[in-house]
Amino acid sequence: MKKRLSLLLIVFLAVLLVGCAKENNKDVFRFESHQLEMTVGDTVELKLIYGSVSPNEEIKYTLDKEGVVSFDNGKVEALSEGVVRITAYVVKTPTTRATIEITVSKARLSGLQIVDPSNGVIEVTKSVQLSIKTYPSDISNEVIWSSSDEGIASITQSGLLTTHLPGVVTITATSKYDSSVVANKAFKVDYLKAESIELEFTEGSEVIILNETATLSAKVLPNLANQEIVWESSDATTASVDGGVITGLKITGQTEDEEDNVVTITAKTLDGSLEKSVDVKVIYAEIERVEVAYKEEVESIFEEETLELVGTVYPENADPHLTWSSSDEEIASVSETGVVTAVSKGTVTIKATAANGMSAEVSVTVVGTPDPEEIVVRVDGKVIEDEYEIMAEFDATFTISINPAEAKQDYTYEILEGAELISITEARGGYRITANAVGKVTIVFKSTINEEISKTITINIIPLEL
């Protein structure tokens, strides 16, 4: 009996274990996955594994948080960053339920682009509307705008860029969606187009004194046009110009043709599109005084001698031209350059007159030329008294002078004897005499003023020593 009961118990347990094994092989009620990652904007269809639950059972869903995803009839759309848990349960048996945890992250913004209809070049005081292009394009294009220099250009938070001053500025757009993503664009703010040039002398005038300056100011209109000016002179050797400062270098012409009597100073815009000119003249400064002086200190000059005078007009940039005159040309005359030539004994006034009539004068005394007293003959600086010896085929230079030194140095010579023995040529201050043959030569030198003043020299020519 006991054996029979034991056998029945074993059979029952076996049937029960088989039944349990079959029950465990059947899937449970659940979502296809327990966790899911999504990006904002993504959509996905959730799938349920019904397991032992009949597909005909009524199923309801709950979300533990609103706003992260939207859920409609199994379709999930990611709305914003966050984590939400969705639960599905069988209405008939609420404890039969399945859950899935969904993590939603923001879509990644890979880049921004500033859309600029001006291509980066805008005139000053103008505006341009900028916009933003995102990558990918379905991400928000809201940005925070900023300017690297508000003085050059400012920008509103709607992207309206307005320029104020010429220069270069960088506009930056920072994504509100992801502040680590920025876009930069450089803009060149151009000057306004030049319409005219105004010229004005701020120092001096169009009449410039020699070696002095005048300053010409140039203004380009409108005010926000490029004010840089290129200056030119039609004759830089007469009047140069540098940054509007004009320097008078020499006097302008004094011809009948007025165009030849001026220098044209021209101001041009940097691009050469506009220019304006003024004509200037360079004149001498007003003469203040005239001075005349001897070039060398002298008390008097002899007849037929010359004396050089120096005339100076002040200031230095006044007209230096002087007109020279003598009070008595029978005593002394004067050249256009102030060289006085003595004519005869007496005292004369030499005057230098400037262009404006101012003058200065000096007295010049002419004294008589002294009479010659003696004739001196030298060879190699040594005075020859009566005779000089020279070998044949040699030569020597004889220098002749008359004492006193102020006497006229005019003289003649005559070969009294042996002319055939020598050859004679003029040399500085005397003569070069070449001995051609042995013998004696006699030469006499006489003053042309007084022939009684003379000097006789005997030249003894000796044989050449071998």
Secondary structure, DSSP 4 states (H G I P E B T S, - for coil): -HHHHHHHHHHHHHHHHHHHHHHHTSPPSEES-SEEEEETT-EEE--EE-TTS-TTS-EEEEESSSSSEEEETTEEEE-SSEEEEEEEEESSSTT-EEEEEEEEEPPP--EEEEE-TTTTEEETT-EEE-EEEEESTTS---EEEEES-TTTEEE-TT-EEEE-SSEEEEEEEEESS-TT-EEEEEEEEEPBPP-EEEEEEEES-SEEETT-EEEEEEEEESTTB---EEEEES-TTTEEEETTEEEE-SPPP-SSSGGGG-EEEEEEETTSS-EEEEEEEEEPBPP-EEEEEESS--S-EETT-EEEEEEEEESTTB----EEEES-TTTEEE-TTSEEEE-SSEEEEEEEE-TTS-EEEEEEEEEPPPPP-EEEEEETTEEP-SEEEEETT-EEEEEEEEESTTS---EEEEEEE-GGGEEEEEETTEEEEEE-SSEEEEEEEEESS-TTSEEEEEEEEEPPP-
